[in-house]
Amino acid sequence: MQQGGQRGNDRDTVEHMAAENDGRAPSRSAAPKRLISPLTRRILTVNLVAIGTLVAGLLYLGEYRRSLITNELAGLQVQAEMIAAALGEGAVISEAPDAQYLVSDTAHQITRRLVQITNTRARLFRADGTMIVDSRRLGGAGSAVQIEVLPPPEESSDTLDDVLAAYDRLARAVRGEGPLPRYHENPLQTASDYPETQAALTGDTAVAARRFGREGLVLTAAVPVQRYKQVLGVVMLSTDGALIEKALYDVRLDILKIVGVALSVTILLSLYLAGTIARPIRRLALAAEQIRHDRGAREAMPGLTDRNDEISDLADSLKAMTEALWLRMDAIESFAADVAHEIKNPLTSLRSAVETAGRIEDPTQRQRLMAIILDDVARLDRLISDISNASRLDAELSRAEFAPVDIAAMLHAVVDMHNAGDDRRVPVKLELVSNEHMIVDGIEDRLVQVFRNLMSNAETFSPEGGSIRISLDRENGWLTATIDDDGPGIPDGKEAAIFDRFYTSRPEGEKFGTHSGLGLSISKQIIDAHEGEILAINRRGSDGHIIGARFRIRLPAA
């Protein structure tokens, strides 16, 4: 399985190199070409749904339709009252106060003349419910010839009408509005066929709206014909809803025209917005893909600082992350090379001693070689342990949770532990300059490691009779710890280099291999993770001569 996977990787590498030689991207990194990106589709969908919801509400016009019907019924009622008043004055014969009746011929002529200009239909019922006048029929109510007013020819708009009618039905169903009662007309009509005429026979005025056919509308108004407060009949005026439907259609058409313009603007702006987002993101994705396949383009991540928005922040973050990754890779390569070099020295010495020991018969010389071998093995053990600690330090610092640490109490414990050792030839003195709370947020074990490294380093360089002094102070939100020794100091120009890995400048007389050169580097790495700083300088006397080294650590106070 492992060999097969390796062959697959080799094949991918060959394909990748061949694609680069041909001037094209490798197939696995090539993104599928899309006419419209998913991000563009989402932006279009969101904007179109928003404007579509608004349009759906505007197109309903339910309240507007009801107001038109109400106004039309009010006008129809006024016309019916005028006709009823005219009939009460001109078509009634009065033989006695209690013997009054409508004259059919006169009522027919008056009714026809009054409704001729109103485009309405008038029907007149006697008090007994029989219909005596119908303006749609020639020759009286019983005539077989019926007048039907045809609408003027209009352009066909059946498709739009059907769509709007279906939308109205759906909107009414969603709102829970039931349909209007259906209009029905018998061949022989009487006043009992219509609730509004029955109400008018009792002296009241009534109006009604009904649906006719599929989407038609019939509006009626019934008014009593009275003389001397005696109801002699009922006038019922009716008209269709053509004017109302035309008014609704015109308003909806205007809305749709405006919506068409709004949709065009919305689509164009959505495409522009999607382009300003999708294109730079696509550039960043392609640059990341190029970096992932390692074509040597260390500066391939584009900068979009001119945008001054979140995408430019993303581009800056990706660019900084890429640079950090390259620096980390360089550091890993350098660290690997340094490790190989540091391990090679004791291995070379160990190999030479082993080869020589096999040819030497003198016990004294052989014992000396065995001591060298033991020293080299111990040196390798220390070196490997320090390398292991340094290599996993980053991961540990990134995972560990910070907690409040009392630096003063911690230093007291570290100093007491240091002074308690039997082999300590240089005492350590701790001085607290400030009595304020010495609390920082950090990892206590790692901070202990830093101070123990620095005290061990100071002890290594301090002469017999010297001392190590630690002072702790607080100033402007920072805690400052200073470690002074009486050693030879730091070579000029090496104040920063001593924090490099495997720095090997050691005091004279120290046994070779006692230190790995990683202690100060690890200390700096820990302090950097705590957002502090560590630096080294030389202490000088009044005459300018170096009298020791000073290490200063600054940490942000909690």
Order of alpha helices (4+ residues) and beta strands (2+ residues): alpha-alpha-alpha-beta-beta-alpha-beta-beta-alpha-alpha-beta-beta-beta-alpha-alpha-alpha-beta-alpha-beta-beta-alpha-beta-beta-alpha-beta-beta
